[in-house]
């Protein structure tokens, strides 16, 4: 039986593969960008230079993929110094919860985790809440039998609403793929967000792609073992166009690089690398 690899470690594996597909100079640039993005407190910084829990999630994945042990140790110390009640509501509270589980193995009971996931005391769209739920439950409990049974029941009856973002379709595809459920219709749905000679867009009516949508779509499609041959060249070109001196741009016209989009760029690149390895027998995964 194949051992289940928790989702965030699948992200890290894709980042590592994405890095190996780059040249030595680009790898060095990215390594330095991640190091420079860590605040003296130990947290990774937002665009304003302040330590930020949300950006620290991406920083933790990047640091582990790059084997930056001193940076990871400083981040762990910072996380241990924080108190839940001081983080307020919203994405920072959920980011702290994830980092406590993944970095310092601070577990909580299924009941307490469920209560936190069901809180609606902050503005968040359902696609992101679905992603958070999937990430947190998977990190805490992996593929325990009760998780698989409950997840299958929920996903069997769930239907996507109209005009959802690409990221929501991708999250649902990852969830169904992880639980070995049928995904053919979802794969077809997600590919509809692809624009020829460009990449993936955030919403179906749009024409201009972005790196977030492209990264999560490629990860989800590769996980579902979709044939990416027709879209891979255009996506690769889009990824390359948005690399700047050790980091990646959002791809939507935003001129500033950050850790989040550097993660999505490498996730997209690594997903294409995994597809190549799967279809050609290439040994990039090793």
C-alpha positions in Angstrom: 0.0 0.0 0.0 1.3 3.4 -1.0 1.9 5.7 2.0 -0.1 8.9 2.0 2.0 12.1 1.7 0.3 15.0 3.3 -0.6 17.8 0.9 1.8 20.5 2.0 4.7 18.0 1.6 3.5 17.4 -1.9 3.8 21.1 -2.5 7.4 21.0 -1.1 8.2 18.1 -3.4 6.9 20.1 -6.4 9.0 23.1 -5.4 12.1 21.0 -5.1 11.5 19.6 -8.6 10.8 23.1 -10.0 14.1 24.3 -8.6 16.0 21.4 -10.2 14.5 22.4 -13.6 16.2 25.9 -13.2 19.8 26.7 -13.8 22.4 27.1 -11.0 22.3 30.9 -11.2 18.5 31.0 -10.9 18.6 28.6 -8.0 21.1 30.7 -6.2 19.0 33.8 -6.8 15.9 32.2 -5.4 17.7 30.9 -2.4 19.0 34.4 -1.6 15.5 35.9 -2.2 14.0 33.6 0.4 16.8 34.2 2.9 16.4 38.0 2.5 12.6 37.6 2.9 13.0 36.5 6.6 12.5 39.1 9.3 14.9 39.3 12.2 12.1 38.1 14.4 12.0 34.8 12.5 8.8 35.4 10.5 8.8 35.8 6.8 7.9 39.3 5.6 4.9 40.7 3.7 5.4 43.3 0.9 5.9 46.0 3.5 8.7 44.2 5.2 6.8 43.2 8.4 6.8 39.6 9.7 3.5 38.1 8.5 1.9 34.7 9.3 0.4 34.3 5.9 3.6 34.9 4.0 5.4 32.7 6.6 3.4 29.7 5.4 4.9 30.1 1.9 8.3 31.0 3.4 8.2 27.7 5.4 7.6 25.6 2.3 10.3 27.5 0.3 12.8 27.2 3.2 12.2 23.5 3.6 12.5 22.9 -0.2 15.8 24.8 -0.2 17.0 23.0 3.0 17.5 26.3 4.9 17.8 24.8 8.3 18.8 28.0 10.3 15.9 29.9 8.8 13.5 27.1 9.7 14.8 27.0 13.2 14.3 30.8 13.6 10.8 30.5 12.1 9.9 27.7 14.6 11.1 29.9 17.5 8.9 32.8 16.3 5.8 30.5 16.0 6.3 29.2 19.5 6.4 32.8 20.8 3.0 33.7 19.4 -0.3 33.3 21.2 -3.5 32.3 19.4 -5.6 35.0 21.0 -3.2 37.7 19.8 -3.7 36.9 16.1 -7.2 38.1 15.8 -9.5 36.8 13.1 -9.0 35.8 9.5 -6.2 34.4 7.5 -3.5 35.0 10.1 -5.3 32.9 12.7 -5.5 30.0 10.2 -1.9 30.5 9.1 -0.8 30.2 12.7 -2.9 27.1 13.2 -1.3 25.5 10.1 2.3 26.4 11.1 1.7 25.1 14.7 0.7 21.8 13.2 3.3 21.5 10.5 6.4 23.0 12.1 6.1 22.3 15.8 3.7 19.4 15.8 1.1 21.1 18.0 -1.9 19.0 17.4 -5.5 19.6 18.5 -8.6 17.4 18.8 -10.8 16.8 15.8 -13.6 18.7 17.6 -11.5 21.8 18.2 -10.2 21.8 14.7 -13.7 21.5 13.3 -14.9 24.4 15.5 -12.1 26.6 14.1 -12.8 25.6 10.5 -16.4 26.5 10.8 -15.9 29.9 12.3 -17.2 32.6 9.9 -16.1 35.7 11.8 -14.0 37.0 8.9 -14.5 37.7 5.2 -13.2 34.8 3.2 -14.5 33.2 0.0 -15.6 29.6 0.0 -12.8 28.5 -2.3 -10.2 29.6 0.2 -12.1 28.1 3.1 -12.2 24.8 1.2 -8.5 25.0 0.6 -7.8 25.8 4.3 -10.0 22.9 5.5 -8.3 20.4 3.1 -4.8 21.6 4.2 -5.5 21.7 7.9 -7.3 18.3 8.2 -4.8 16.6 5.9 -1.9 18.0 7.9 -3.4 17.0 11.3 -4.9 13.6 10.4 -3.7 12.5 7.0 -5.7 9.7 5.5 -7.2 8.2 8.7 -10.3 6.1 7.9 -12.8 8.5 9.5 -11.3 11.4 7.4 -11.7 9.4 4.2 -15.2 8.3 5.0 -16.4 11.8 6.0 -14.6 13.4 3.0 -16.2 11.0 0.5 -19.6 11.6 1.9 -19.2 15.4 1.8 -17.7 15.4 -1.7 -20.3 13.0 -3.1 -23.1 15.5 -2.5 -21.2 18.7 -3.1 -21.9 20.5 -6.4 -19.9 23.5 -7.7 -21.9 26.7 -7.9 -21.8 28.8 -11.0 -18.9 31.2 -11.9 -16.5 29.9 -9.3 -12.8 30.8 -9.5 -10.2 28.4 -11.0 -8.6 27.9 -7.6 -11.9 26.5 -6.2 -12.2 23.9 -9.0 -8.5 23.0 -8.5 -9.0 22.6 -4.7 -12.0 20.3 -5.3 -10.1 18.3 -7.9 -7.2 17.8 -5.4 -9.6 16.7 -2.7 -11.4 14.2 -4.9 -8.1 12.9 -6.3 -6.7 12.4 -2.8 -9.7 10.3 -1.9 -9.5 8.3 -5.1 -12.9 9.6 -6.4 -13.9 10.1 -10.0 -12.5 13.3 -11.4 -13.0 13.3 -15.2 -15.7 16.0 -15.3 -13.7 18.2 -12.9 -10.6 17.8 -15.0 -12.6 19.0 -18.1 -14.0 21.9 -16.1 -10.6 23.1 -14.9 -9.0 22.9 -18.4 -11.7 25.4 -19.5 -9.9 28.1 -17.5 -6.8 27.7 -19.8 -6.3 30.2 -22.6 -4.2 29.1 -25.6 -0.9 30.9 -26.0 -1.2 32.1 -22.4 -2.0 30.1 -19.3 -4.9 29.8 -16.7 -7.2 32.6 -15.8 -8.9 33.2 -12.4 -12.5 33.3 -13.7 -14.0 31.8 -16.8 -15.0 35.1 -18.5 -11.4 36.5 -18.2 -8.7 36.4 -20.9 -5.5 37.4 -19.0 -3.8 34.6 -17.0 -2.2 34.8 -13.6 0.5 32.7 -11.8 -1.7 31.7 -8.9 -4.4 30.2 -11.1 -1.8 28.6 -13.3 0.1 27.1 -10.4 -2.9 25.5 -8.6 -4.5 24.3 -11.8 -1.3 22.5 -13.0 -0.8 21.0 -9.6 -4.4 19.7 -9.4 -4.4 18.4 -13.0 -1.1 16.7 -12.7 -2.2 15.1 -9.4 -5.3 13.8 -11.3 -2.9 12.5 -14.0 -4.4 14.7 -16.7 -2.7 14.7 -20.1 -1.0 18.2 -20.2 0.8 17.9 -23.5 -1.3 20.5 -25.3 -1.1 23.1 -22.6 2.4 22.6 -21.2 4.4 24.6 -23.7 2.2 27.8 -23.3 2.2 27.4 -19.5 6.0 27.0 -19.4 6.4 30.1 -21.5 4.1 32.1 -19.2 6.1 30.9 -16.1 9.4 31.9 -17.7 8.1 35.4 -18.6 7.3 36.1 -15.0 10.7 35.3 -13.5 12.6 38.2 -12.1 15.9 38.1 -10.3 15.2 35.2 -7.9 11.4 35.5 -7.6 8.2 35.4 -9.6 5.6 38.1 -10.5 1.9 37.5 -10.2 1.6 37.6 -14.0 -1.4 39.9 -13.9 0.4 43.2 -14.3 1.5 43.5 -10.7 5.2 44.6 -10.9 6.2 43.4 -7.4 7.6 40.0 -6.6 6.9 38.2 -3.3 7.2 34.8 -1.6 3.6 33.8 -2.4 4.0 34.1 -6.2 7.5 32.7 -6.1 5.9 29.6 -4.5 3.2 29.5 -7.2 5.8 29.8 -10.0 7.8 26.9 -8.7 4.7 24.9 -8.0 3.6 25.3 -11.6 7.1 24.5 -12.9 7.4 21.4 -10.6 4.0 20.2 -11.7 5.0 20.3 -15.3 8.2 18.5 -14.4 6.2 15.8 -12.7 4.1 15.4 -15.8 7.2 15.1 -17.9 8.6 12.4 -15.5 5.3 10.5 -15.5 4.9 10.5 -19.3 8.5 10.1 -20.5 10.1 8.0 -17.7 12.4 10.9 -16.9 14.2 10.6 -13.6 13.7 14.2 -12.4 11.7 13.1 -9.3 14.8 11.3 -7.9 
